[in-house]
Amino acid sequence: MTDIAALESALPGIKIETNPQIVKQKSRDFFWYSPVLKRQLDHVTADAIVTPTTESEVAATLAACFDLDIPVTTRGSGTGNYGQAMPLSRGVVLNLAELNAVKAIRIGSVVAEAGAIMADIDVATRAHSNQELRLHPSTYRTATIGGFIAGGSGGCGSINWGGLRDPGNVIRTRVLTMEANPRVLDVTGDELARVCHAYGTNGIITEVEMPLSAAYDWIDVLVGFDDVIDAARFAQNLGLQDGLLTKEIAAIGAPVPYDYFLRHQKFLRRDMSVVVTMVAPQAMSAFEAFTRRARAEIVYRSDKASDEDLKNLPPAYELAWNHTTLRGLRVDPTVTYLQTLYPHPHSLERIEAMVKLFGDEVPVHTEVTRFDGNIVSFGLPIVRFTSEERLNEIIRLHEENGVPVFNPHRYTLEEGGMKQSNPVQLAFKREADPKGLLNPGKMIAWEDPNFDLTSDKMYLFPGLEPA
Ligand code: FAD
């Protein structure tokens, strides 16, 4: 049981919230995207929320929790959608929302505290020198930079820069260890793999240095197609245009755009598949020519939109990535989704094969990105959920047909990722979190090294209290 009184007396002057309703609200993320995780995690809550405002307050919190054996689960904005930020063993949620200063801007890089919201970082870097972050998730306006590095993978900008995993897309993180006297480590180069996408299981990121690129007034464009494969092909070919600068390219199959993009509905038909893209202003005439050659139809462009539309319509990136699913869930709370890869050079054939296999049960949603130097389509297809058995069957059929699935219905690092343990992250956990107090239950290699990841069984963390 968490000794809140002892924690409070160890941390005078640091904000500690124990109101059960607020604690529960801040213990949740977007786990409910998955009907599987919703069933398992809906009751999960911490005992207290601690909100430090400086790095030394973070260190004091970690030292006190180490001393009192209290588990610590870090939270940025809680927009992760695999239950990554949920405290499976209760304890403390370490809320970094108020550790949010932008500390330095140079040509090519920015230094910010981990709790800074990505859109806020870009406001500062644009004002300073017309630069912006290379990559951001579609939760740009709400998610923190630390949460993106610890829990995300890529997003807008990945068409040019690849993902967070690619060397150069994170320059440095400053990390605190979970020990009696937390150490401060500056992590760079290959060592970044220790803490990037580790769900805060082996260190707390307090500060990051990220690369910047030139900022543009990106034009949001929707292109309509009668056939979903034509849309996917257009998206893939657009990604191959080396000189035509875009920041986002997604292909979304009918009837998803019309049914779920409610504020854009007047531009769409129900049988229309859509490519959602962001184009640099100087590339717009080349883009128009490219679209004409493909006999495709521009149905919306923000540079020609009315003031009323500009005020009311969400930005294009909030139609893409996991926002497509969010818009679906708002209209039909029974849908869910998958994360897939249509490997190069057979992306289009694999997408076509999935359309034949599943039709409207799994409507197409591809995100075109640069991946190991190639232009590759990832998938975030909506799934019309009927049962967990059928969901597992859909996953199996994808994999049997050469379409790997990164299962978003699992809360552990291994099952949601490459289905193997990460020795680098495990070794760093041994060093930086010897008591295993950081985000318990999320790293199988630490909790149960004998668990058979090939068994097809879902790992169930024993510390997860039953509902
Ligand atoms: P949180 O959800 O608070 O945390 C994420 C994980 O990181 C948790 O395990 C948490 O414990 C850990 N963590 C947080 N901060 C720290 C820290 N400072 N140090 C150590 N560990 C930490 N993801 C993408 O990659 N691309 C997308 O385009 C994308 N689109 C999304 C759209 C929607 C609508 C939703 C709901 C999710 C989307 N996601 C996407 C997932 C998620 O938004 C991103 O990963 C986001 O960057 C997480 O940021 P956050 O601040 O909300 O992190």
Boltz pocket constraint, residues with backbone or C-beta under 6 A from the ligand:
constraints:
  - pocket:
      binder: B
      contacts: [[A, 29], [A, 30], [A, 73], [A, 74], [A, 75], [A, 76], [A, 77], [A, 78], [A, 79], [A, 80], [A, 81], [A, 84], [A, 85], [A, 96], [A, 114], [A, 115], [A, 136], [A, 137], [A, 138], [A, 139], [A, 142], [A, 143], [A, 144], [A, 145], [A, 146], [A, 147], [A, 148], [A, 149], [A, 150], [A, 151], [A, 152], [A, 153], [A, 154], [A, 155], [A, 156], [A, 198], [A, 199], [A, 200], [A, 201], [A, 203], [A, 204], [A, 205], [A, 206], [A, 320], [A, 321], [A, 322], [A, 323], [A, 326], [A, 439]]
      max_distance: 6.0
